[in-house]
Amino acid sequence: MYTTMAILTLTSLIPPITIALVSPNEKNSYPHYVKTTIASTFMISLFPTMMFMCTDQEVIISNWHWTATQTLDLSLS
């Protein structure tokens, strides 16, 4: 599962990076550039988000008791 998510993350990061490198001197207004960047980022993030929601991992609660001493109790939740 970890390898699949890493590959999907890298695959989703490649198009914005290549677009930025291909046309760095294009004259767009800054508000249009920001709007386009935010819209494309949102669209790219939908696929991993839907995969996360469909695997029901948002409802998993894990509690790992890390270490305990006499006066200090550390737990990771």
mmCIF file of the N, C-alpha and C atoms, coordinates in Angstrom:
data_MODEL
# 
_entry.id   MODEL 
# 
loop_
_atom_site.group_PDB 
_atom_site.id 
_atom_site.type_symbol 
_atom_site.label_atom_id 
_atom_site.label_alt_id 
_atom_site.label_comp_id 
_atom_site.label_asym_id 
_atom_site.label_entity_id 
_atom_site.label_seq_id 
_atom_site.pdbx_PDB_ins_code 
_atom_site.Cartn_x 
_atom_site.Cartn_y 
_atom_site.Cartn_z 
_atom_site.occupancy 
_atom_site.B_iso_or_equiv 
_atom_site.pdbx_formal_charge 
_atom_site.auth_seq_id 
_atom_site.auth_comp_id 
_atom_site.auth_asym_id 
_atom_site.auth_atom_id 
_atom_site.pdbx_PDB_model_num 
ATOM 1   N N  . MET A 1 1  ? 0.834   -1.194 0.000   1.00 0.00 ? 1  MET A N  1 
ATOM 2   C CA . MET A 1 1  ? 0.000   0.000  0.000   1.00 0.00 ? 1  MET A CA 1 
ATOM 3   C C  . MET A 1 1  ? 0.878   1.257  0.000   1.00 0.00 ? 1  MET A C  1 
ATOM 4   N N  . TYR A 1 2  ? 1.975   1.223  0.764   1.00 0.00 ? 2  TYR A N  1 
ATOM 5   C CA . TYR A 1 2  ? 2.838   2.397  0.843   1.00 0.00 ? 2  TYR A CA 1 
ATOM 6   C C  . TYR A 1 2  ? 3.476   2.704  -0.504  1.00 0.00 ? 2  TYR A C  1 
ATOM 7   N N  . THR A 1 3  ? 3.933   1.698  -1.200  1.00 0.00 ? 3  THR A N  1 
ATOM 8   C CA . THR A 1 3  ? 4.575   1.904  -2.499  1.00 0.00 ? 3  THR A CA 1 
ATOM 9   C C  . THR A 1 3  ? 3.587   2.464  -3.508  1.00 0.00 ? 3  THR A C  1 
ATOM 10  N N  . THR A 1 4  ? 2.367   1.974  -3.483  1.00 0.00 ? 4  THR A N  1 
ATOM 11  C CA . THR A 1 4  ? 1.344   2.468  -4.399  1.00 0.00 ? 4  THR A CA 1 
ATOM 12  C C  . THR A 1 4  ? 1.057   3.941  -4.150  1.00 0.00 ? 4  THR A C  1 
ATOM 13  N N  . MET A 1 5  ? 0.928   4.323  -2.888  1.00 0.00 ? 5  MET A N  1 
ATOM 14  C CA . MET A 1 5  ? 0.648   5.728  -2.577  1.00 0.00 ? 5  MET A CA 1 
ATOM 15  C C  . MET A 1 5  ? 1.834   6.618  -2.941  1.00 0.00 ? 5  MET A C  1 
ATOM 16  N N  . ALA A 1 6  ? 3.039   6.133  -2.764  1.00 0.00 ? 6  ALA A N  1 
ATOM 17  C CA . ALA A 1 6  ? 4.213   6.919  -3.141  1.00 0.00 ? 6  ALA A CA 1 
ATOM 18  C C  . ALA A 1 6  ? 4.264   7.118  -4.650  1.00 0.00 ? 6  ALA A C  1 
ATOM 19  N N  . ILE A 1 7  ? 3.966   6.075  -5.404  1.00 0.00 ? 7  ILE A N  1 
ATOM 20  C CA . ILE A 1 7  ? 3.961   6.198  -6.866  1.00 0.00 ? 7  ILE A CA 1 
ATOM 21  C C  . ILE A 1 7  ? 2.863   7.150  -7.317  1.00 0.00 ? 7  ILE A C  1 
ATOM 22  N N  . LEU A 1 8  ? 1.680   7.063  -6.709  1.00 0.00 ? 8  LEU A N  1 
ATOM 23  C CA . LEU A 1 8  ? 0.593   7.977  -7.069  1.00 0.00 ? 8  LEU A CA 1 
ATOM 24  C C  . LEU A 1 8  ? 0.942   9.423  -6.725  1.00 0.00 ? 8  LEU A C  1 
ATOM 25  N N  . THR A 1 9  ? 1.594   9.629  -5.597  1.00 0.00 ? 9  THR A N  1 
ATOM 26  C CA . THR A 1 9  ? 1.991   10.983 -5.218  1.00 0.00 ? 9  THR A CA 1 
ATOM 27  C C  . THR A 1 9  ? 2.997   11.550 -6.206  1.00 0.00 ? 9  THR A C  1 
ATOM 28  N N  . LEU A 1 10 ? 4.001   10.777 -6.541  1.00 0.00 ? 10 LEU A N  1 
ATOM 29  C CA . LEU A 1 10 ? 4.998   11.253 -7.506  1.00 0.00 ? 10 LEU A CA 1 
ATOM 30  C C  . LEU A 1 10 ? 4.387   11.473 -8.881  1.00 0.00 ? 10 LEU A C  1 
ATOM 31  N N  . THR A 1 11 ? 3.484   10.598 -9.280  1.00 0.00 ? 11 THR A N  1 
ATOM 32  C CA . THR A 1 11 ? 2.829   10.753 -10.573 1.00 0.00 ? 11 THR A CA 1 
ATOM 33  C C  . THR A 1 11 ? 1.965   12.006 -10.606 1.00 0.00 ? 11 THR A C  1 
ATOM 34  N N  . SER A 1 12 ? 1.313   12.317 -9.507  1.00 0.00 ? 12 SER A N  1 
ATOM 35  C CA . SER A 1 12 ? 0.475   13.514 -9.484  1.00 0.00 ? 12 SER A CA 1 
ATOM 36  C C  . SER A 1 12 ? 1.303   14.795 -9.383  1.00 0.00 ? 12 SER A C  1 
ATOM 37  N N  . LEU A 1 13 ? 2.551   14.700 -8.930  1.00 0.00 ? 13 LEU A N  1 
ATOM 38  C CA . LEU A 1 13 ? 3.397   15.888 -8.839  1.00 0.00 ? 13 LEU A CA 1 
ATOM 39  C C  . LEU A 1 13 ? 4.145   16.191 -10.132 1.00 0.00 ? 13 LEU A C  1 
ATOM 40  N N  . ILE A 1 14 ? 4.289   15.229 -11.003 1.00 0.00 ? 14 ILE A N  1 
ATOM 41  C CA . ILE A 1 14 ? 5.062   15.430 -12.232 1.00 0.00 ? 14 ILE A CA 1 
ATOM 42  C C  . ILE A 1 14 ? 4.425   16.448 -13.188 1.00 0.00 ? 14 ILE A C  1 
ATOM 43  N N  . PRO A 1 15 ? 3.111   16.394 -13.491 1.00 0.00 ? 15 PRO A N  1 
ATOM 44  C CA . PRO A 1 15 ? 2.551   17.359 -14.458 1.00 0.00 ? 15 PRO A CA 1 
ATOM 45  C C  . PRO A 1 15 ? 2.711   18.833 -14.067 1.00 0.00 ? 15 PRO A C  1 
ATOM 46  N N  . PRO A 1 16 ? 2.416   19.255 -12.819 1.00 0.00 ? 16 PRO A N  1 
ATOM 47  C CA . PRO A 1 16 ? 2.617   20.679 -12.508 1.00 0.00 ? 16 PRO A CA 1 
ATOM 48  C C  . PRO A 1 16 ? 4.076   21.120 -12.614 1.00 0.00 ? 16 PRO A C  1 
ATOM 49  N N  . ILE A 1 17 ? 4.990   20.238 -12.236 1.00 0.00 ? 17 ILE A N  1 
ATOM 50  C CA . ILE A 1 17 ? 6.407   20.599 -12.304 1.00 0.00 ? 17 ILE A CA 1 
ATOM 51  C C  . ILE A 1 17 ? 6.855   20.744 -13.750 1.00 0.00 ? 17 ILE A C  1 
ATOM 52  N N  . THR A 1 18 ? 6.448   19.818 -14.603 1.00 0.00 ? 18 THR A N  1 
ATOM 53  C CA . THR A 1 18 ? 6.854   19.905 -16.007 1.00 0.00 ? 18 THR A CA 1 
ATOM 54  C C  . THR A 1 18 ? 6.213   21.090 -16.705 1.00 0.00 ? 18 THR A C  1 
ATOM 55  N N  . ILE A 1 19 ? 4.978   21.411 -16.371 1.00 0.00 ? 19 ILE A N  1 
ATOM 56  C CA . ILE A 1 19 ? 4.329   22.582 -16.971 1.00 0.00 ? 19 ILE A CA 1 
ATOM 57  C C  . ILE A 1 19 ? 5.053   23.857 -16.559 1.00 0.00 ? 19 ILE A C  1 
ATOM 58  N N  . ALA A 1 20 ? 5.469   23.932 -15.304 1.00 0.00 ? 20 ALA A N  1 
ATOM 59  C CA . ALA A 1 20 ? 6.187   25.116 -14.835 1.00 0.00 ? 20 ALA A CA 1 
ATOM 60  C C  . ALA A 1 20 ? 7.545   25.244 -15.508 1.00 0.00 ? 20 ALA A C  1 
ATOM 61  N N  . LEU A 1 21 ? 8.185   24.124 -15.809 1.00 0.00 ? 21 LEU A N  1 
ATOM 62  C CA . LEU A 1 21 ? 9.501   24.176 -16.438 1.00 0.00 ? 21 LEU A CA 1 
ATOM 63  C C  . LEU A 1 21 ? 9.428   24.413 -17.943 1.00 0.00 ? 21 LEU A C  1 
ATOM 64  N N  . VAL A 1 22 ? 8.337   24.010 -18.576 1.00 0.00 ? 22 VAL A N  1 
ATOM 65  C CA . VAL A 1 22 ? 8.221   24.147 -20.030 1.00 0.00 ? 22 VAL A CA 1 
ATOM 66  C C  . VAL A 1 22 ? 7.972   25.595 -20.435 1.00 0.00 ? 22 VAL A C  1 
ATOM 67  N N  . SER A 1 23 ? 7.119   26.291 -19.706 1.00 0.00 ? 23 SER A N  1 
ATOM 68  C CA . SER A 1 23 ? 6.784   27.663 -20.095 1.00 0.00 ? 23 SER A CA 1 
ATOM 69  C C  . SER A 1 23 ? 7.019   28.647 -18.950 1.00 0.00 ? 23 SER A C  1 
ATOM 70  N N  . PRO A 1 24 ? 8.276   28.870 -18.556 1.00 0.00 ? 24 PRO A N  1 
ATOM 71  C CA . PRO A 1 24 ? 8.522   29.787 -17.439 1.00 0.00 ? 24 PRO A CA 1 
ATOM 72  C C  . PRO A 1 24 ? 8.381   31.264 -17.814 1.00 0.00 ? 24 PRO A C  1 
ATOM 73  N N  . ASN A 1 25 ? 8.488   31.616 -19.099 1.00 0.00 ? 25 ASN A N  1 
ATOM 74  C CA . ASN A 1 25 ? 8.447   33.018 -19.502 1.00 0.00 ? 25 ASN A CA 1 
ATOM 75  C C  . ASN A 1 25 ? 7.087   33.454 -20.031 1.00 0.00 ? 25 ASN A C  1 
ATOM 76  N N  . GLU A 1 26 ? 6.085   32.641 -19.850 1.00 0.00 ? 26 GLU A N  1 
ATOM 77  C CA . GLU A 1 26 ? 4.760   33.002 -20.331 1.00 0.00 ? 26 GLU A CA 1 
ATOM 78  C C  . GLU A 1 26 ? 4.214   34.150 -19.486 1.00 0.00 ? 26 GLU A C  1 
ATOM 79  N N  . LYS A 1 27 ? 3.625   35.136 -20.138 1.00 0.00 ? 27 LYS A N  1 
ATOM 80  C CA . LYS A 1 27 ? 3.152   36.337 -19.442 1.00 0.00 ? 27 LYS A CA 1 
ATOM 81  C C  . LYS A 1 27 ? 1.686   36.177 -19.043 1.00 0.00 ? 27 LYS A C  1 
ATOM 82  N N  . ASN A 1 28 ? 1.435   35.633 -17.882 1.00 0.00 ? 28 ASN A N  1 
ATOM 83  C CA . ASN A 1 28 ? 0.087   35.551 -17.323 1.00 0.00 ? 28 ASN A CA 1 
ATOM 84  C C  . ASN A 1 28 ? -0.017  36.526 -16.168 1.00 0.00 ? 28 ASN A C  1 
ATOM 85  N N  . SER A 1 29 ? -1.217  37.010 -15.949 1.00 0.00 ? 29 SER A N  1 
ATOM 86  C CA . SER A 1 29 ? -1.396  37.863 -14.787 1.00 0.00 ? 29 SER A CA 1 
ATOM 87  C C  . SER A 1 29 ? -1.320  36.997 -13.529 1.00 0.00 ? 29 SER A C  1 
ATOM 88  N N  . TYR A 1 30 ? -0.877  37.585 -12.461 1.00 0.00 ? 30 TYR A N  1 
ATOM 89  C CA . TYR A 1 30 ? -0.670  36.823 -11.231 1.00 0.00 ? 30 TYR A CA 1 
ATOM 90  C C  . TYR A 1 30 ? -1.961  36.219 -10.680 1.00 0.00 ? 30 TYR A C  1 
ATOM 91  N N  . PRO A 1 31 ? -3.089  36.964 -10.627 1.00 0.00 ? 31 PRO A N  1 
ATOM 92  C CA . PRO A 1 31 ? -4.329  36.335 -10.136 1.00 0.00 ? 31 PRO A CA 1 
ATOM 93  C C  . PRO A 1 31 ? -4.762  35.132 -10.978 1.00 0.00 ? 31 PRO A C  1 
ATOM 94  N N  . HIS A 1 32 ? -4.588  35.221 -12.290 1.00 0.00 ? 32 HIS A N  1 
ATOM 95  C CA . HIS A 1 32 ? -4.936  34.092 -13.155 1.00 0.00 ? 32 HIS A CA 1 
ATOM 96  C C  . HIS A 1 32 ? -4.015  32.903 -12.865 1.00 0.00 ? 32 HIS A C  1 
ATOM 97  N N  . TYR A 1 33 ? -2.751  33.163 -12.647 1.00 0.00 ? 33 TYR A N  1 
ATOM 98  C CA . TYR A 1 33 ? -1.783  32.109 -12.330 1.00 0.00 ? 33 TYR A CA 1 
ATOM 99  C C  . TYR A 1 33 ? -2.139  31.419 -11.012 1.00 0.00 ? 33 TYR A C  1 
ATOM 100 N N  . VAL A 1 34 ? -2.502  32.202 -9.993  1.00 0.00 ? 34 VAL A N  1 
ATOM 101 C CA . VAL A 1 34 ? -2.859  31.644 -8.689  1.00 0.00 ? 34 VAL A CA 1 
ATOM 102 C C  . VAL A 1 34 ? -4.138  30.821 -8.797  1.00 0.00 ? 34 VAL A C  1 
ATOM 103 N N  . LYS A 1 35 ? -5.126  31.335 -9.515  1.00 0.00 ? 35 LYS A N  1 
ATOM 104 C CA . LYS A 1 35 ? -6.389  30.614 -9.676  1.00 0.00 ? 35 LYS A CA 1 
ATOM 105 C C  . LYS A 1 35 ? -6.169  29.286 -10.389 1.00 0.00 ? 35 LYS A C  1 
ATOM 106 N N  . THR A 1 36 ? -5.375  29.305 -11.434 1.00 0.00 ? 36 THR A N  1 
ATOM 107 C CA . THR A 1 36 ? -5.096  28.084 -12.184 1.00 0.00 ? 36 THR A CA 1 
ATOM 108 C C  . THR A 1 36 ? -4.324  27.081 -11.335 1.00 0.00 ? 36 THR A C  1 
ATOM 109 N N  . THR A 1 37 ? -3.379  27.558 -10.565 1.00 0.00 ? 37 THR A N  1 
ATOM 110 C CA . THR A 1 37 ? -2.589  26.677 -9.701  1.00 0.00 ? 37 THR A CA 1 
ATOM 111 C C  . THR A 1 37 ? -3.457  26.017 -8.640  1.00 0.00 ? 37 THR A C  1 
ATOM 112 N N  . ILE A 1 38 ? -4.316  26.793 -7.998  1.00 0.00 ? 38 ILE A N  1 
ATOM 113 C CA . ILE A 1 38 ? -5.184  26.245 -6.956  1.00 0.00 ? 38 ILE A CA 1 
ATOM 114 C C  . ILE A 1 38 ? -6.195  25.270 -7.550  1.00 0.00 ? 38 ILE A C  1 
ATOM 115 N N  . ALA A 1 39 ? -6.757  25.600 -8.700  1.00 0.00 ? 39 ALA A N  1 
ATOM 116 C CA . ALA A 1 39 ? -7.724  24.703 -9.334  1.00 0.00 ? 39 ALA A CA 1 
ATOM 117 C C  . ALA A 1 39 ? -7.078  23.385 -9.751  1.00 0.00 ? 39 ALA A C  1 
ATOM 118 N N  . SER A 1 40 ? -5.895  23.456 -10.332 1.00 0.00 ? 40 SER A N  1 
ATOM 119 C CA . SER A 1 40 ? -5.231  22.213 -10.750 1.00 0.00 ? 40 SER A CA 1 
ATOM 120 C C  . SER A 1 40 ? -4.791  21.388 -9.542  1.00 0.00 ? 40 SER A C  1 
ATOM 121 N N  . THR A 1 41 ? -4.364  22.039 -8.487  1.00 0.00 ? 41 THR A N  1 
ATOM 122 C CA . THR A 1 41 ? -3.983  21.321 -7.273  1.00 0.00 ? 41 THR A CA 1 
ATOM 123 C C  . THR A 1 41 ? -5.180  20.612 -6.658  1.00 0.00 ? 41 THR A C  1 
ATOM 124 N N  . PHE A 1 42 ? -6.316  21.278 -6.653  1.00 0.00 ? 42 PHE A N  1 
ATOM 125 C CA . PHE A 1 42 ? -7.527  20.658 -6.119  1.00 0.00 ? 42 PHE A CA 1 
ATOM 126 C C  . PHE A 1 42 ? -7.934  19.443 -6.947  1.00 0.00 ? 42 PHE A C  1 
ATOM 127 N N  . MET A 1 43 ? -7.912  19.595 -8.258  1.00 0.00 ? 43 MET A N  1 
ATOM 128 C CA . MET A 1 43 ? -8.294  18.475 -9.126  1.00 0.00 ? 43 MET A CA 1 
ATOM 129 C C  . MET A 1 43 ? -7.327  17.297 -8.981  1.00 0.00 ? 43 MET A C  1 
ATOM 130 N N  . ILE A 1 44 ? -6.045  17.582 -8.857  1.00 0.00 ? 44 ILE A N  1 
ATOM 131 C CA . ILE A 1 44 ? -5.056  16.518 -8.692  1.00 0.00 ? 44 ILE A CA 1 
ATOM 132 C C  . ILE A 1 44 ? -5.236  15.815 -7.349  1.00 0.00 ? 44 ILE A C  1 
ATOM 133 N N  . SER A 1 45 ? -5.627  16.554 -6.317  1.00 0.00 ? 45 SER A N  1 
ATOM 134 C CA . SER A 1 45 ? -5.766  15.951 -4.991  1.00 0.00 ? 45 SER A CA 1 
ATOM 135 C C  . SER A 1 45 ? -7.048  15.152 -4.828  1.00 0.00 ? 45 SER A C  1 
ATOM 136 N N  . LEU A 1 46 ? -7.988  15.265 -5.748  1.00 0.00 ? 46 LEU A N  1 
ATOM 137 C CA . LEU A 1 46 ? -9.237  14.522 -5.614  1.00 0.00 ? 46 LEU A CA 1 
ATOM 138 C C  . LEU A 1 46 ? -9.033  13.010 -5.708  1.00 0.00 ? 46 LEU A C  1 
ATOM 139 N N  . PHE A 1 47 ? -8.176  12.557 -6.599  1.00 0.00 ? 47 PHE A N  1 
ATOM 140 C CA . PHE A 1 47 ? -7.985  11.119 -6.782  1.00 0.00 ? 47 PHE A CA 1 
ATOM 141 C C  . PHE A 1 47 ? -7.415  10.437 -5.533  1.00 0.00 ? 47 PHE A C  1 
ATOM 142 N N  . PRO A 1 48 ? -6.316  10.923 -4.944  1.00 0.00 ? 48 PRO A N  1 
ATOM 143 C CA . PRO A 1 48 ? -5.833  10.280 -3.708  1.00 0.00 ? 48 PRO A CA 1 
ATOM 144 C C  . PRO A 1 48 ? -6.819  10.410 -2.549  1.00 0.00 ? 48 PRO A C  1 
ATOM 145 N N  . THR A 1 49 ? -7.555  11.518 -2.494  1.00 0.00 ? 49 THR A N  1 
ATOM 146 C CA . THR A 1 49 ? -8.536  11.689 -1.428  1.00 0.00 ? 49 THR A CA 1 
ATOM 147 C C  . THR A 1 49 ? -9.655  10.671 -1.545  1.00 0.00 ? 49 THR A C  1 
ATOM 148 N N  . MET A 1 50 ? -10.143 10.464 -2.755  1.00 0.00 ? 50 MET A N  1 
ATOM 149 C CA . MET A 1 50 ? -11.201 9.475  -2.949  1.00 0.00 ? 50 MET A CA 1 
ATOM 150 C C  . MET A 1 50 ? -10.691 8.060  -2.666  1.00 0.00 ? 50 MET A C  1 
ATOM 151 N N  . MET A 1 51 ? -9.444  7.779  -3.011  1.00 0.00 ? 51 MET A N  1 
ATOM 152 C CA . MET A 1 51 ? -8.880  6.466  -2.678  1.00 0.00 ? 51 MET A CA 1 
ATOM 153 C C  . MET A 1 51 ? -8.809  6.285  -1.161  1.00 0.00 ? 51 MET A C  1 
ATOM 154 N N  . PHE A 1 52 ? -8.441  7.325  -0.453  1.00 0.00 ? 52 PHE A N  1 
ATOM 155 C CA . PHE A 1 52 ? -8.367  7.276  1.008   1.00 0.00 ? 52 PHE A CA 1 
ATOM 156 C C  . PHE A 1 52 ? -9.751  7.047  1.604   1.00 0.00 ? 52 PHE A C  1 
ATOM 157 N N  . MET A 1 53 ? -10.756 7.743  1.084   1.00 0.00 ? 53 MET A N  1 
ATOM 158 C CA . MET A 1 53 ? -12.112 7.605  1.598   1.00 0.00 ? 53 MET A CA 1 
ATOM 159 C C  . MET A 1 53 ? -12.696 6.231  1.275   1.00 0.00 ? 53 MET A C  1 
ATOM 160 N N  . CYS A 1 54 ? -12.403 5.703  0.104   1.00 0.00 ? 54 CYS A N  1 
ATOM 161 C CA . CYS A 1 54 ? -12.974 4.409  -0.301  1.00 0.00 ? 54 CYS A CA 1 
ATOM 162 C C  . CYS A 1 54 ? -12.347 3.230  0.434   1.00 0.00 ? 54 CYS A C  1 
ATOM 163 N N  . THR A 1 55 ? -11.167 3.388  0.978   1.00 0.00 ? 55 THR A N  1 
ATOM 164 C CA . THR A 1 55 ? -10.543 2.296  1.728   1.00 0.00 ? 55 THR A CA 1 
ATOM 165 C C  . THR A 1 55 ? -10.926 2.320  3.203   1.00 0.00 ? 55 THR A C  1 
ATOM 166 N N  . ASP A 1 56 ? -11.770 3.258  3.610   1.00 0.00 ? 56 ASP A N  1 
ATOM 167 C CA . ASP A 1 56 ? -12.270 3.383  4.988   1.00 0.00 ? 56 ASP A CA 1 
ATOM 168 C C  . ASP A 1 56 ? -11.163 3.545  6.016   1.00 0.00 ? 56 ASP A C  1 
ATOM 169 N N  . GLN A 1 57 ? -10.079 4.179  5.653   1.00 0.00 ? 57 GLN A N  1 
ATOM 170 C CA . GLN A 1 57 ? -9.001  4.385  6.610   1.00 0.00 ? 57 GLN A CA 1 
ATOM 171 C C  . GLN A 1 57 ? -9.251  5.591  7.500   1.00 0.00 ? 57 GLN A C  1 
ATOM 172 N N  . GLU A 1 58 ? -10.244 6.409  7.163   1.00 0.00 ? 58 GLU A N  1 
ATOM 173 C CA . GLU A 1 58 ? -10.502 7.577  7.988   1.00 0.00 ? 58 GLU A CA 1 
ATOM 174 C C  . GLU A 1 58 ? -11.215 7.212  9.280   1.00 0.00 ? 58 GLU A C  1 
ATOM 175 N N  . VAL A 1 59 ? -11.741 5.995  9.386   1.00 0.00 ? 59 VAL A N  1 
ATOM 176 C CA . VAL A 1 59 ? -12.452 5.586  10.588  1.00 0.00 ? 59 VAL A CA 1 
ATOM 177 C C  . VAL A 1 59 ? -11.628 4.655  11.467  1.00 0.00 ? 59 VAL A C  1 
ATOM 178 N N  . ILE A 1 60 ? -10.406 4.379  11.098  1.00 0.00 ? 60 ILE A N  1 
ATOM 179 C CA . ILE A 1 60 ? -9.557  3.495  11.891  1.00 0.00 ? 60 ILE A CA 1 
ATOM 180 C C  . ILE A 1 60 ? -8.927  4.291  13.031  1.00 0.00 ? 60 ILE A C  1 
ATOM 181 N N  . ILE A 1 61 ? -9.058  3.772  14.226  1.00 0.00 ? 61 ILE A N  1 
ATOM 182 C CA . ILE A 1 61 ? -8.445  4.396  15.400  1.00 0.00 ? 61 ILE A CA 1 
ATOM 183 C C  . ILE A 1 61 ? -7.367  3.449  15.907  1.00 0.00 ? 61 ILE A C  1 
ATOM 184 N N  . SER A 1 62 ? -6.175  3.955  16.017  1.00 0.00 ? 62 SER A N  1 
ATOM 185 C CA . SER A 1 62 ? -5.091  3.114  16.531  1.00 0.00 ? 62 SER A CA 1 
ATOM 186 C C  . SER A 1 62 ? -4.519  3.762  17.783  1.00 0.00 ? 62 SER A C  1 
ATOM 187 N N  . ASN A 1 63 ? -4.232  2.942  18.749  1.00 0.00 ? 63 ASN A N  1 
ATOM 188 C CA . ASN A 1 63 ? -3.643  3.408  19.990  1.00 0.00 ? 63 ASN A CA 1 
ATOM 189 C C  . ASN A 1 63 ? -2.466  2.499  20.307  1.00 0.00 ? 63 ASN A C  1 
ATOM 190 N N  . TRP A 1 64 ? -1.304  3.079  20.398  1.00 0.00 ? 64 TRP A N  1 
ATOM 191 C CA . TRP A 1 64 ? -0.093  2.311  20.625  1.00 0.00 ? 64 TRP A CA 1 
ATOM 192 C C  . TRP A 1 64 ? 0.528   2.805  21.921  1.00 0.00 ? 64 TRP A C  1 
ATOM 193 N N  . HIS A 1 65 ? 0.591   1.923  22.897  1.00 0.00 ? 65 HIS A N  1 
ATOM 194 C CA . HIS A 1 65 ? 1.206   2.281  24.170  1.00 0.00 ? 65 HIS A CA 1 
ATOM 195 C C  . HIS A 1 65 ? 2.714   2.240  23.991  1.00 0.00 ? 65 HIS A C  1 
ATOM 196 N N  . TRP A 1 66 ? 3.331   3.397  24.042  1.00 0.00 ? 66 TRP A N  1 
ATOM 197 C CA . TRP A 1 66 ? 4.726   3.514  23.675  1.00 0.00 ? 66 TRP A CA 1 
ATOM 198 C C  . TRP A 1 66 ? 5.643   3.057  24.800  1.00 0.00 ? 66 TRP A C  1 
ATOM 199 N N  . THR A 1 67 ? 5.597   3.761  25.909  1.00 0.00 ? 67 THR A N  1 
ATOM 200 C CA . THR A 1 67 ? 6.441   3.399  27.048  1.00 0.00 ? 67 THR A CA 1 
ATOM 201 C C  . THR A 1 67 ? 5.802   3.939  28.325  1.00 0.00 ? 67 THR A C  1 
ATOM 202 N N  . ALA A 1 68 ? 6.126   3.304  29.412  1.00 0.00 ? 68 ALA A N  1 
ATOM 203 C CA . ALA A 1 68 ? 5.604   3.750  30.704  1.00 0.00 ? 68 ALA A CA 1 
ATOM 204 C C  . ALA A 1 68 ? 6.711   3.635  31.745  1.00 0.00 ? 68 ALA A C  1 
ATOM 205 N N  . THR A 1 69 ? 6.863   4.687  32.509  1.00 0.00 ? 69 THR A N  1 
ATOM 206 C CA . THR A 1 69 ? 7.762   4.648  33.660  1.00 0.00 ? 69 THR A CA 1 
ATOM 207 C C  . THR A 1 69 ? 6.917   4.907  34.893  1.00 0.00 ? 69 THR A C  1 
ATOM 208 N N  . GLN A 1 70 ? 7.540   5.015  36.034  1.00 0.00 ? 70 GLN A N  1 
ATOM 209 C CA . GLN A 1 70 ? 6.759   5.188  37.260  1.00 0.00 ? 70 GLN A CA 1 
ATOM 210 C C  . GLN A 1 70 ? 6.001   6.515  37.269  1.00 0.00 ? 70 GLN A C  1 
ATOM 211 N N  . THR A 1 71 ? 6.636   7.571  36.800  1.00 0.00 ? 71 THR A N  1 
ATOM 212 C CA . THR A 1 71 ? 5.982   8.876  36.880  1.00 0.00 ? 71 THR A CA 1 
ATOM 213 C C  . THR A 1 71 ? 5.581   9.430  35.520  1.00 0.00 ? 71 THR A C  1 
ATOM 214 N N  . LEU A 1 72 ? 6.010   8.800  34.457  1.00 0.00 ? 72 LEU A N  1 
ATOM 215 C CA . LEU A 1 72 ? 5.765   9.329  33.120  1.00 0.00 ? 72 LEU A CA 1 
ATOM 216 C C  . LEU A 1 72 ? 5.113   8.253  32.261  1.00 0.00 ? 72 LEU A C  1 
ATOM 217 N N  . ASP A 1 73 ? 4.003   8.593  31.661  1.00 0.00 ? 73 ASP A N  1 
ATOM 218 C CA . ASP A 1 73 ? 3.305   7.646  30.795  1.00 0.00 ? 73 ASP A CA 1 
ATOM 219 C C  . ASP A 1 73 ? 3.186   8.272  29.408  1.00 0.00 ? 73 ASP A C  1 
ATOM 220 N N  . LEU A 1 74 ? 3.908   7.716  28.448  1.00 0.00 ? 74 LEU A N  1 
ATOM 221 C CA . LEU A 1 74 ? 3.888   8.218  27.081  1.00 0.00 ? 74 LEU A CA 1 
ATOM 222 C C  . LEU A 1 74 ? 3.108   7.255  26.205  1.00 0.00 ? 74 LEU A C  1 
ATOM 223 N N  . SER A 1 75 ? 2.159   7.778  25.473  1.00 0.00 ? 75 SER A N  1 
ATOM 224 C CA . SER A 1 75 ? 1.425   6.931  24.535  1.00 0.00 ? 75 SER A CA 1 
ATOM 225 C C  . SER A 1 75 ? 1.245   7.693  23.238  1.00 0.00 ? 75 SER A C  1 
ATOM 226 N N  . LEU A 1 76 ? 1.190   6.952  22.171  1.00 0.00 ? 76 LEU A N  1 
ATOM 227 C CA . LEU A 1 76 ? 1.031   7.518  20.837  1.00 0.00 ? 76 LEU A CA 1 
ATOM 228 C C  . LEU A 1 76 ? -0.333  7.118  20.326  1.00 0.00 ? 76 LEU A C  1 
ATOM 229 N N  . SER A 1 77 ? -1.117  8.096  19.954  1.00 0.00 ? 77 SER A N  1 
ATOM 230 C CA . SER A 1 77 ? -2.466  7.791  19.516  1.00 0.00 ? 77 SER A CA 1 
ATOM 231 C C  . SER A 1 77 ? -2.705  8.335  18.130  1.00 0.00 ? 77 SER A C  1 
# 
